[in-house]
Amino acid sequence: MVRRTVPLTTLLAGCALLACTGGPSGSDAPLVPGRVAGSSSGNSTAPGAAAGSTGGSAPGGPGPTSAPGGAGAPGGPAAYPPPLSAAEAACVDRTIAGLSAPQRLGQLFMVGLQPGQAPGGLDSAIATHRVGAVIYLGGWSGGAAKVADVSAHMQALATGPVDLLIAADQEGGAVQQLKGPGFTPQPRAVEQGRETSAELTARATIVGRELRAAGVNVDLAPVADTVPTAMTTRNQPIGRWGRQYAADPQTVAAAVPAVVAGLQTQRVIASVKHFPGLGRVTGNTDTTAVGITDETATRADPHLEPFRAGMAAGVGMVMVSSARYPRLDATNQAVFSRAIVTDLLRTQLGWQGVVITDDVGSAKAVAAVPVGDRAVRFLAAGGDIVLTAQAGQLPTMLTAVRTRAAADPDFAAALDAATRRVIGLKVRFGLVRCG
């Protein structure tokens, strides 16, 4: 298997090049994310270029706890994603200044749309509550033309300079929400993981091109979880469905950047998930609150490497899981844990980009937490986008967040920082009109 013989640092450099300059031979010329109208290409960094690719945080280098200091500190981990150019940063500033308070807050929420609700099921969420992101859920079998019509309808409601993030779970295998004419069926990740990096990138480029043609600009993929061989049949969320690329983190860490590169050359934002890993739990957080504890994960866990590889490859987002990791945080689930979202992911691993939840609307793992608290606790932990499958929960979540922000200046400042990260991501991928 050719990909397994390539040093990880070499592979990451190659994927960075793919994301910046094009896909595999024969692919369409890519749309390069991060270009703002009127900005100079000379002072901007495309998403595939890993900032500070040498040093303590480079995959294949020292382990995640070996470098002192925070992200970007001397001797510490590099900061990911690459910083915006001056023109892009100015665009972020102007855009945020022009948004109303509801528009700014709405950027921090993603709500689900089921096939039976199309096309107008989220009209109120978009037009009234100013939500900044939506996700196709429930299995769409009508083909790309139908999805494109719905996507266009929703984008038309998002008046102003900022487009919606429109997302889907398009991993392959059993997890391929969009099907029918225009969407190529993809094999399970465990089968994709036997392919070379070039083949993986070529496959992901096709997926990205099809999604983009249907108006979808976010793929909540690739899965960066490692499922040990002994856990394959017992691991309900990942292993049971073959959603893992391999049973060892080194192979997964080689596959993830190749998939990120293919998607993002098509200006479809990739999202590595489910940080810090769902490969060693037995329960599926969507359907149960039992068996969702990983007793093994630590700050030096080799299973963190695939996530770090994705970050170094310029991935757009990191999705955090709703499982429990007592050796990282004895009290809180990952999605509500400042120790995991801020201390581990942002400070230790250097991730300065967007962090999104797994579903906190219908998931049984968070059912005991009041709806409003789910949003407040995640944002207080350092997160950015709250994903709820239940659009009807949005008013409760918004009210809870506003109430906390009015009483807590530090929380209000965290919301400002989250809004800036989300708008920065949209600028980077050409989803903001900034004349």
C-alpha positions as CSV (number, residue, x, y, z in Angstrom):
1,M,0.0,0.0,0.0
2,V,1.8,3.0,-1.3
3,R,0.4,5.6,1.1
4,R,1.7,3.8,4.1
5,T,5.3,4.1,3.0
6,V,5.2,7.8,2.6
7,P,6.5,9.8,5.7
8,L,3.7,11.7,7.2
9,T,5.5,15.1,7.0
10,T,6.0,14.6,3.3
11,L,2.4,13.7,2.8
12,L,1.2,16.8,4.6
13,A,3.4,19.0,2.5
14,G,1.9,17.4,-0.6
15,C,-1.6,17.8,0.6
16,A,-0.9,21.5,1.3
17,L,0.3,21.9,-2.3
18,L,-2.9,20.2,-3.6
19,A,-5.1,22.5,-1.6
20,C,-3.3,25.6,-2.9
21,T,-2.6,24.8,-6.5
22,G,-5.0,22.1,-7.7
23,G,-6.3,18.6,-7.5
24,P,-5.1,15.4,-9.1
25,S,-4.3,15.3,-12.8
26,G,-7.5,15.6,-14.9
27,S,-9.5,17.4,-12.2
28,D,-11.2,20.7,-12.9
29,A,-9.2,23.8,-12.0
30,P,-9.9,24.4,-8.3
31,L,-11.5,27.5,-6.8
32,V,-8.9,28.6,-4.3
33,P,-10.5,29.4,-0.9
34,G,-9.5,32.5,0.9
35,R,-9.6,35.0,-1.9
36,V,-11.5,38.1,-1.3
37,A,-12.5,40.4,-4.1
38,G,-9.8,43.0,-4.6
39,S,-7.3,41.2,-2.4
40,S,-3.8,40.4,-3.6
41,S,-3.0,36.7,-4.0
42,G,0.6,37.5,-3.0
43,N,-0.1,38.1,0.7
44,S,-2.8,35.5,1.3
45,T,-2.4,31.9,2.4
46,A,-4.6,29.2,0.9
47,P,-6.2,26.7,3.4
48,G,-4.0,23.9,2.5
49,A,-0.8,25.7,3.5
50,A,0.1,24.7,7.1
51,A,1.4,27.6,9.1
52,G,4.6,26.9,10.8
53,S,4.9,23.4,9.3
54,T,8.2,22.8,11.0
55,G,8.6,22.6,14.8
56,G,6.9,20.9,17.7
57,S,3.4,20.6,16.3
58,A,4.2,19.1,12.9
59,P,2.7,15.6,12.6
60,G,5.5,13.1,12.7
61,G,7.4,15.4,15.1
62,P,7.3,15.5,18.9
63,G,4.2,14.4,20.7
64,P,1.5,16.9,21.6
65,T,2.7,17.5,25.2
66,S,6.3,18.0,24.3
67,A,6.2,21.6,23.4
68,P,5.8,24.2,26.2
69,G,3.8,27.4,25.7
70,G,0.5,28.2,23.9
71,A,-0.3,28.3,20.2
72,G,2.2,30.4,18.4
73,A,4.4,30.9,21.4
74,P,8.2,30.4,21.0
75,G,8.9,26.7,21.2
76,G,5.2,26.0,21.3
77,P,2.8,24.6,18.7
78,A,2.1,26.4,15.5
79,A,-1.2,28.1,15.1
80,Y,-3.7,26.6,12.7
81,P,-5.3,27.6,10.4
82,P,-2.9,30.0,8.6
83,P,-3.6,33.7,9.5
84,L,-5.8,35.7,7.2
85,S,-4.1,38.2,4.8
86,A,-4.4,41.9,5.7
87,A,-7.1,42.3,3.1
88,E,-9.1,39.3,4.5
89,A,-8.7,40.6,8.1
90,A,-10.0,44.0,7.0
91,C,-12.9,42.3,5.3
92,V,-13.8,40.5,8.6
93,D,-13.6,43.8,10.5
94,R,-15.9,45.6,8.0
95,T,-18.3,42.7,7.8
96,I,-18.8,42.4,11.6
97,A,-19.2,46.1,12.0
98,G,-22.0,46.0,9.5
99,L,-23.9,43.2,11.1
100,S,-26.7,43.7,13.6
101,A,-26.6,42.0,17.0
102,P,-29.0,39.3,15.9
103,Q,-27.0,38.7,12.7
104,R,-23.8,38.4,14.7
105,L,-25.3,35.9,17.2
106,G,-27.0,33.9,14.4
107,Q,-23.6,33.1,12.9
108,L,-23.0,30.8,15.9
109,F,-25.8,28.4,15.1
110,M,-26.4,25.6,12.6
111,V,-29.9,24.1,12.3
112,G,-31.1,21.0,10.6
113,L,-33.5,20.6,7.6
114,Q,-35.3,17.4,6.9
115,P,-36.5,16.4,3.4
116,G,-40.2,16.8,4.3
117,Q,-39.6,20.4,5.4
118,A,-38.1,21.6,2.1
119,P,-37.9,24.3,0.9
120,G,-39.4,26.6,3.5
121,G,-38.8,24.7,6.8
122,L,-36.0,27.0,7.9
123,D,-37.4,30.3,6.5
124,S,-38.1,31.7,10.0
125,A,-34.7,30.6,11.4
126,I,-32.9,32.3,8.6
127,A,-35.0,35.4,8.0
128,T,-36.1,36.1,11.6
129,H,-33.4,34.6,13.8
130,R,-30.6,35.2,11.3
131,V,-29.1,31.8,11.7
132,G,-25.8,31.6,9.8
133,A,-25.6,27.9,9.0
134,V,-27.9,25.0,8.0
135,I,-27.4,21.2,7.6
136,Y,-29.2,18.7,5.4
137,L,-30.4,15.8,7.7
138,G,-32.7,12.8,7.3
139,G,-31.5,11.4,4.0
140,W,-32.1,13.3,0.8
141,S,-32.7,10.9,-2.1
142,G,-34.1,13.3,-4.7
143,G,-30.7,14.1,-6.4
144,A,-28.6,17.1,-6.8
145,A,-31.1,19.3,-8.7
146,K,-33.5,19.2,-5.8
147,V,-30.8,20.0,-3.3
148,A,-29.5,22.8,-5.4
149,D,-33.0,24.4,-5.5
150,V,-33.4,24.2,-1.8
151,S,-29.9,25.6,-1.2
152,A,-30.6,28.5,-3.5
153,H,-33.9,29.2,-1.7
154,M,-32.1,29.3,1.7
155,Q,-29.3,31.5,0.4
156,A,-31.8,34.0,-1.1
157,L,-33.2,34.5,2.5
158,A,-29.7,35.2,3.9
159,T,-29.7,38.8,2.6
160,G,-26.6,40.8,3.2
161,P,-22.9,40.2,2.6
162,V,-22.6,36.9,4.4
163,D,-23.7,33.6,2.8
164,L,-25.0,30.7,4.8
165,L,-22.9,27.7,5.6
166,I,-24.9,24.8,4.0
167,A,-23.7,21.5,5.3
168,A,-24.1,17.8,4.8
169,D,-22.7,14.5,6.1
170,Q,-21.2,13.1,2.9
171,E,-18.6,10.6,4.2
172,G,-19.6,7.6,2.1
173,G,-21.0,4.2,3.0
174,A,-24.0,4.4,5.3
175,V,-23.3,8.1,6.1
176,Q,-24.1,9.8,2.8
177,Q,-27.0,12.2,3.4
178,L,-27.4,13.3,-0.2
179,K,-28.2,10.7,-2.8
180,G,-29.7,10.3,-6.2
181,P,-28.7,11.7,-9.6
182,G,-25.7,14.0,-9.3
183,F,-24.3,12.4,-6.2
184,T,-21.8,9.5,-6.7
185,P,-22.2,6.7,-4.1
186,Q,-19.0,6.4,-2.1
187,P,-17.5,3.4,-0.3
188,R,-17.1,3.3,3.5
189,A,-14.1,5.1,4.9
190,V,-12.6,1.7,6.0
191,E,-12.4,0.8,2.3
192,Q,-11.3,4.3,1.2
193,G,-8.5,3.9,3.7
194,R,-6.9,1.2,1.6
195,E,-6.4,3.7,-1.3
196,T,-3.3,5.8,-1.9
197,S,-3.3,9.5,-0.9
198,A,-3.7,10.5,-4.5
199,E,-6.7,8.2,-4.9
200,L,-8.3,9.6,-1.7
201,T,-7.8,13.2,-2.9
202,A,-9.3,12.4,-6.3
203,R,-12.3,10.8,-4.7
204,A,-12.8,13.7,-2.3
205,T,-12.5,16.1,-5.2
206,I,-15.4,14.5,-6.9
207,V,-17.5,14.7,-3.7
208,G,-16.6,18.3,-3.3
209,R,-17.4,19.2,-6.9
210,E,-20.8,17.5,-6.6
211,L,-21.6,19.2,-3.3
212,R,-20.6,22.6,-4.6
213,A,-22.8,22.2,-7.6
214,A,-25.7,21.5,-5.3
215,G,-25.1,24.6,-3.3
216,V,-23.5,22.7,-0.4
217,N,-20.3,24.4,0.9
218,V,-19.5,22.3,4.0
219,D,-18.9,18.5,4.3
220,L,-18.9,17.3,7.9
221,A,-16.0,15.0,7.0
222,P,-13.5,13.4,7.2
223,V,-13.8,11.2,10.3
224,A,-10.5,11.4,12.2
225,D,-11.4,8.8,14.8
226,T,-9.3,5.7,15.2
227,V,-11.1,2.5,16.1
228,P,-8.7,-0.2,17.4
229,T,-9.2,-3.6,15.8
230,A,-10.5,-5.1,19.1
231,M,-13.2,-2.4,19.2
232,T,-14.5,-2.6,15.6
233,T,-17.7,-4.5,16.2
234,R,-18.4,-3.0,19.7
235,N,-17.8,0.6,18.6
236,Q,-21.4,1.7,17.7
237,P,-20.8,5.2,16.4
238,I,-17.8,4.5,14.0
239,G,-16.5,0.9,13.8
240,R,-19.9,-0.7,13.3
241,W,-20.4,1.3,10.1
242,G,-16.8,1.3,8.9
243,R,-16.5,5.0,9.2
244,Q,-12.9,4.8,10.3
245,Y,-10.0,4.9,7.7
246,A,-8.0,2.4,9.7
247,A,-7.3,0.8,13.1
248,D,-4.1,2.7,13.8
249,P,-3.7,6.5,14.1
250,Q,-0.7,6.7,11.8
251,T,-2.7,5.5,8.8
252,V,-5.7,7.6,9.7
253,A,-3.4,10.6,10.1
254,A,-2.2,10.0,6.5
255,A,-5.7,9.6,5.0
256,V,-7.3,12.7,6.7
257,P,-5.2,15.4,4.9
258,A,-5.7,13.8,1.5
259,V,-9.5,14.0,2.0
260,V,-9.3,17.5,3.3
261,A,-7.3,18.6,0.2
262,G,-9.8,17.1,-2.2
263,L,-12.8,18.7,-0.7
264,Q,-11.3,22.1,-0.1
265,T,-9.9,22.5,-3.7
266,Q,-13.6,22.7,-4.6
267,R,-14.2,25.3,-1.9
268,V,-16.1,22.9,0.2
269,I,-15.2,23.3,3.9
270,A,-14.0,20.1,5.5
271,S,-14.5,19.3,9.2
272,V,-12.4,16.7,11.1
273,K,-14.5,14.9,13.7
274,H,-15.2,13.8,16.4
275,F,-12.5,15.4,18.6
276,P,-10.8,14.1,20.7
277,G,-12.0,10.7,19.3
278,L,-14.9,8.3,19.4
279,G,-13.0,5.2,18.5
280,R,-12.9,3.7,22.0
281,V,-16.4,4.1,23.2
282,T,-19.2,1.6,22.8
283,G,-22.3,3.8,22.8
284,N,-23.4,6.1,20.0
285,T,-23.8,9.6,21.4
286,D,-26.7,10.2,19.1
287,T,-28.8,7.4,20.5
288,T,-27.6,6.8,24.1
289,A,-26.0,8.3,27.1
290,V,-24.6,4.9,28.1
291,G,-21.2,3.6,27.1
292,I,-19.9,7.0,25.9
293,T,-16.9,7.2,28.2
294,D,-13.3,6.8,26.9
295,E,-11.2,5.9,29.9
296,T,-8.0,5.9,27.9
297,A,-7.6,9.3,26.2
298,T,-5.0,11.7,27.6
299,R,-3.2,14.8,26.5
300,A,-0.5,12.6,24.9
301,D,-2.9,10.3,23.2
302,P,-1.7,9.0,19.8
303,H,-5.3,9.2,18.6
304,L,-5.0,13.0,18.6
305,E,-2.6,12.8,15.6
306,P,-5.2,12.4,12.9
307,F,-6.9,15.6,14.1
308,R,-3.6,17.5,14.2
309,A,-2.8,16.2,10.7
310,G,-6.1,17.6,9.5
311,M,-5.5,21.0,11.2
312,A,-2.0,21.1,9.6
313,A,-3.5,20.4,6.2
314,G,-5.7,23.5,6.6
315,V,-9.1,22.0,7.4
316,G,-11.9,24.5,7.9
317,M,-13.5,23.2,11.1
318,V,-13.1,20.8,14.0
319,M,-16.1,19.0,15.4
320,V,-16.0,18.1,19.0
321,S,-17.8,15.0,20.4
322,S,-20.3,14.7,23.1
323,A,-18.6,11.7,24.8
324,R,-16.8,11.7,28.1
325,Y,-13.0,11.6,28.6
326,P,-12.4,11.6,32.4
327,R,-8.6,11.7,32.1
328,L,-9.0,15.0,30.3
329,D,-12.0,16.4,32.2
330,A,-13.4,14.4,35.1
331,T,-16.7,16.5,35.2
332,N,-17.8,17.6,31.7
333,Q,-18.6,16.0,28.4
334,A,-16.1,17.1,25.7
335,V,-18.6,19.4,24.1
336,F,-19.0,21.4,27.4
337,S,-15.4,21.1,28.5
338,R,-13.1,24.1,28.5
339,A,-10.2,21.7,29.4
340,I,-10.8,19.9,26.1
341,V,-12.0,22.7,23.7
342,T,-9.7,25.5,24.9
343,D,-6.9,24.0,26.9
344,L,-6.3,20.9,24.7
345,L,-7.5,21.8,21.3
346,R,-6.8,25.5,21.1
347,T,-3.8,26.0,23.4
348,Q,-1.9,22.7,23.3
349,L,-2.7,21.7,19.7
350,G,-2.8,25.2,18.4
351,W,-6.2,25.3,16.7
352,Q,-7.4,28.8,16.4
353,G,-10.2,28.1,13.9
354,V,-13.8,27.2,14.1
355,V,-15.0,24.5,16.5
356,I,-18.5,23.0,15.9
357,T,-20.6,20.7,18.1
358,D,-21.9,17.3,17.1
359,D,-25.7,17.5,17.2
360,V,-26.9,18.8,20.6
361,G,-30.5,19.0,19.5
362,S,-31.7,15.4,19.3
363,A,-28.6,13.5,20.7
364,K,-29.4,11.4,23.7
365,A,-26.0,12.0,25.1
366,V,-27.0,15.6,26.0
367,A,-30.7,15.1,26.6
368,A,-30.3,15.6,30.4
369,V,-28.9,19.1,29.8
370,P,-31.4,21.9,29.5
371,V,-31.7,23.1,25.9
372,G,-30.4,26.6,26.5
373,D,-27.6,25.4,28.6
374,R,-26.3,23.2,25.8
375,A,-25.5,26.3,23.8
376,V,-24.2,28.4,26.7
377,R,-21.9,25.7,28.0
378,F,-20.4,25.0,24.6
379,L,-19.7,28.6,23.8
380,A,-18.3,29.2,27.3
381,A,-16.0,26.3,26.7
382,G,-14.5,28.0,23.7
383,G,-16.6,26.7,20.9
384,D,-18.1,28.6,17.9
385,I,-21.0,26.9,16.1
386,V,-23.8,25.1,18.0
387,L,-25.4,22.4,15.7
388,T,-28.9,21.4,16.6
389,A,-31.0,19.0,14.5
390,Q,-34.1,20.7,16.0
391,A,-34.7,24.1,14.6
392,G,-37.5,24.6,17.1
393,Q,-34.9,24.8,19.8
394,L,-33.2,27.8,18.3
395,P,-35.2,30.6,20.2
396,T,-34.6,28.9,23.5
397,M,-30.8,28.7,22.8
398,L,-30.6,32.3,21.6
399,T,-32.4,33.6,24.6
400,A,-30.2,31.7,27.0
401,V,-27.0,32.9,25.2
402,R,-28.2,36.6,25.2
403,T,-29.1,36.3,28.9
404,R,-25.7,35.0,29.9
405,A,-23.9,37.6,27.7
406,A,-25.8,40.4,29.4
407,A,-24.7,39.3,32.8
408,D,-21.2,38.1,32.0
409,P,-18.7,40.4,30.1
410,D,-16.2,37.5,29.7
411,F,-18.9,35.4,28.0
412,A,-19.9,38.3,25.8
413,A,-16.2,38.7,24.7
414,A,-16.1,35.0,24.0
415,L,-19.1,35.4,21.7
416,D,-17.3,38.2,19.9
417,A,-14.3,36.0,19.4
418,A,-16.4,33.1,18.1
419,T,-18.2,35.4,15.6
420,R,-14.9,36.7,14.3
421,R,-13.7,33.1,13.8
422,V,-16.8,32.1,11.9
423,I,-16.8,35.2,9.7
424,G,-13.1,34.6,9.1
425,L,-13.8,31.1,7.9
426,K,-16.5,32.4,5.5
427,V,-14.1,35.1,4.2
428,R,-11.4,32.4,3.7
429,F,-13.8,30.3,1.5
430,G,-15.3,33.2,-0.5
431,L,-18.7,33.3,1.4
432,V,-18.5,37.0,2.2
433,R,-19.0,39.8,-0.3
434,C,-16.6,42.5,0.8
435,G,-16.2,45.2,-1.8
